[in-house]
Structures are given as C-alpha cells and as structure tokens.
Amino acid sequence: MNKIIALVLISSFSFISCKKTAVVSQQPATEVKKAVVDFHPVSTDFIYLSTKTKLEYVDGNSSDQFALSLRVRKDSVIWLSIGKAGVEGVRGLLRPDSVFVLDKLKNDSYSYDVTYLQNLIQSNLSYSNIQNLVLGDLVFPYEPADEVNKNETHFVLNQKKENLLIESVIRIDNMKVERTTIVDSVAHSKTVVAYSNFVYADSILVPAVCSMDISFASNNKPIERKIVLTHSKIEFPTKPLNFPFNVPKKFNEK
C-alpha cells in the first residue's frame, strides 16, 4: 500500500501527454555559456487538463507498471486514478493545502496536509510548484534577478529559493523546458525531471515522455526512486471536468 500511495503523490510531479507528430528534441550543447537578457519564458495557458498514460515505477530493486488517469483544474485540484488490468486500485486528490487517497482494494482512506507530500518527495515545494512540474513549465516564475545563460540551442536558468537550488534547461526555438534539476540543501535531496519527444496536443506543445529521478537519504541510507511516463492521450477541455472523490461509509479512515 505504501508504494501505491507514493505513486499517487509522486506522480503529481510528472507531466503527461499524447503521441502525435513529434518535434525532435536536442541535447544541450556544451559550449561556454554567455550571460543573456533576451529571455522571455512562456507558461501553459489552460483551464482543464485530462490525460491517459502508462506509469512505470522503480523503487530500489522492485519495479512495476500501472495505468494512470489524471485530471487538473488550474490552481485548484489535481485528481489521479491508478489501476492495473482494468481495475482501479487507488484514487488520489491533491489540493493546495491537502492530499486525499482512497485504497479501493483495502477499503481504506487517507488524508494528509501538504507537509506530508513535501516530506514524501523530500522537497519543500508548494502546490503551484508541483502544478508547474505537471505542465512542464518553470517550477518558479522567472525574475530579472535570476541568472540566465545560453548556448547555441538552450537557455540555462539558475534560481535560488530559500533552501532550493533550481536549474532549468529551456530550448531556444520553442521556449519549452527540457530538464529541471531541484536540489534541496536542507533535505539533502535531488530531483531531476526530464521532458522529451515534444508533440502538439490541442495546438499546445507538450512533451510526450517524462522521466523523474528522486534521490535522498533516510537514516543515512541512500534512496532512489524513478518514474517514467509514456502517454497515449492528452486533452485541454474547454468544458468543466468532474473530480469524483467520495469516501464510502465502509471505508476505514487512516
């Protein structure tokens, strides 16, 4: 059960997308970088997001695959459903200040404040930061005081937010984030999110593949987790989506 809860919560970080005509992704060049001022990042303009995807999860020496459905209402809620072989096992709901999980196989329900999620991912990120990672946008908005460099193909943005150091690698040709690295100096953790195989969905350019690597220490023991998402469908609906999450009376609250 702990693995599934981790999947529900950690997968909130990862972006989802569909398989359409791909735009070839490039690796950052290694030339000497030069400071720049012509940096104008863009963010994804949307109200609702709905996806279908395959989720691969590696935790230590174990690995597994799941079907993931995800729905988002901007700045409000992230809803997830994880299942296998056509059977829904776990449903999750992430709001700006809270997290809710239903274990539909064991009839258990869980509720946490956002601090639990921050402890789980070993990083002090807010709901808006997580939403930006879901969308493949900059984790934190760009500010003129941030350090920006560029090479022939990419901008490299470095930001410092309290105990977090964030490096974002952004393509010059389409201003899409290809890689985000977050280092937490207090939690001694590192999260690397890589976006690739960019495609168009509802006229919005998004990555078709996302991988996330999280490394941290627990009781002086190094721990690593990995998630890879391969996507089959993404939509940006104009009509409101439903976010069904009712706790049946027979469920045990944990």
C-alpha positions, 0 to 999 in steps of 0.5 A: 500500500505504501508504494501505491500511495507514493505513486499517487503523490509522486506522480503529481510531479510528472507531466503527461501527454499524447503521441502525435507528430513529434518535434525532435528534441536536442541535447544541450550543447556544451559550449561556454555559456554567455550571460543573456537578457533576451529571455522571455519564458512562456507558461501553459495557458489552460483551464482543464487538463485530462490525460491517459498514460502508462506509469512505470515505477522503480523503487530500489530493486522492485519495479512495476507498471500501472495505468494512470488517469489524471485530471487538473483544474488550474490552481485548484485540484489535481485528481489521479486514478491508478489501476492495473488490468482494468481495475482501479486500485487507488484514487488520489486528490491533491489540493493546495493545502491537502492530499486525499487517497482512497485504497479501493482494494483495502477499503481504506482512506487517507488524508494528509496536509501538504507537509506530508507530500513535501516530506514524501518527495523530500522537497519543500515545494508548494502546490503551484510548484508541483502544478508547474512540474505537471505542465512542464513549465518553470517550477518558479516564475522567472525574475530579472534577478535570476541568472540566465545563460545560453548556448547555441540551442538552450537557455540555462536558468539558475534560481535560488529559493530559500533552501532550493537550488533550481536549474532549468534547461529551456530550448531556444526555438520553442521556449519549452523546458527540457530538464529541471534539476531541484536540489534541496540543501536542507533535505539533502535531496535531488530531483531531476525531471526530464521532458522529451519527444515534444508533440502538439496536443490541442495546438499546445506543445507538450512533451510526450515522455517524462522521466523523474529521478528522486534521490535522498537519504533516510537514516543515512541510507541512500534512496532512489526512486524513478518514474517514467511516463509514456502517454497515449492521450492528452486533452485541454477541455474547454468544458468543466471536468468532474473530480469524483472523490467520495469516501464510502461509509465502509471505508476505514479512515487512516 
